[in-house]
Amino acid sequence: MIDCIICGQSFDPEKLPESPEAQVGILLAQERFNDEGRVCGECLISRGRLAMMYDCQFRR
């Protein structure tokens, strides 16, 4: 178990959600924030959802 660097919640980095929001959050963790594997699923979902709403790169 690892503690999330954003919220401090313990999580298993091998068991992350597979929702579209989480996938965008994972992409951002890899490419923009360089914190892949250190952010929990809930924070990845929040990050991804915000990017999908406000970041032109992720809009359809």
N, C-alpha and C positions, 0 to 999 in steps of 0.2 A: 504494500500500500504506500501511496505517495500523498503528501499534502499539497493541495492546489495552491499555487502562488498568488491567486487572486482572492479566493474566499477562505482558504485554510482547511477546507473539508478534505478528509481522507478519501482516496479513490483508487481504483485499479486501472492503470493506463491501458491495459489490454481489453477492457470491457467498456468501451465508449459507445454512446448512442449512434445509430446509423441514420438519423433523420437528415434531411437536406440542410437544415440549420447547423447541425453538428458538423457535417462535412465541410461547409463553408468555414466554420470556426477552426477546424483542423487545418484547412488550407491556409488560413490566415496565421495560425500558429507556426506553420512551416515556413511560409514565405515572407511574412511581414513582421511578426513579433518575435520569432526565434525562441519560442517557448513550448515547442511540441513535447508532449509527454509530461508536462508539468502543470497543465490546466485541466480541471475536472470537466465532466460531460455537461453539467449544468452551465458552467461558465462558457464553455465552447458554444453551446446552443445560444446563449445570450449574445455572445460576440458575433456569431453567424447571423442571427436574426437582425441585429442592428446593422450589420454590413449589408444584408439583403434589402433593408429599408432605406439606408442612407448613402451607401457607396455605389456610385454609378457603375463600377466594374461588375457588380453582382446583380444588377437589375436586368430583367428580361426585356 
